[in-house]
Amino acid sequence: MSRTGRVERGTKETQVLVEIDLDGTGQVDVATGVGFFDHMLTQLGKHGSFDLTVKTTGDLHIDSHHTIEDTAIALGQALREALGDKAGIRRFADASVPLDESLAQVTVDLSGRPYLVHSEPEGMAPMIGPEYDTTMTRHILESLVSNARICLHVHVPYGRNAHHIVEAQFKALARALRDAVAHDPKANGVPSTKGTL
């Protein structure tokens, strides 16, 4: 059974297309106009072993906020669609990923209930490159969680370089999602006593 999602989202501010295949091989084709965000989405697809296409055109003449936010919303919706009824998946997973001096710890539950816990080191540089406001990382995760309807805990206990701190989070998220969506040979139907997720 295909585990794919495709979402097209259009507003006066952005036009977004997201396609995801949970059983892919990490083939990524991403273009949002925000270089660092493209880099992070590429990490998500590559390290999650998802085939991921993201094409966004946004009002970058204002700033990158709408482009990043609307892409994250569409990504969450596509992930939810690809998961279907979640029968036979592992559901829970965690991953810790170091990137030089930084460490990111991510735990995910594909619960059907959106909830985010997120912490980063204080005093991060406000920008990565000319377009990526580092406060957007939390907002990306909030938008993803809300639309995918998953529970996500992301903790970066230490790190100095803002690029490393953010990239470690995306890589750890990718690895945790990769494990959580994997087929569990011992699972019998939906992995919940409620019978649905």
Disulfide bonds with the S-S distance in Angstrom:
none
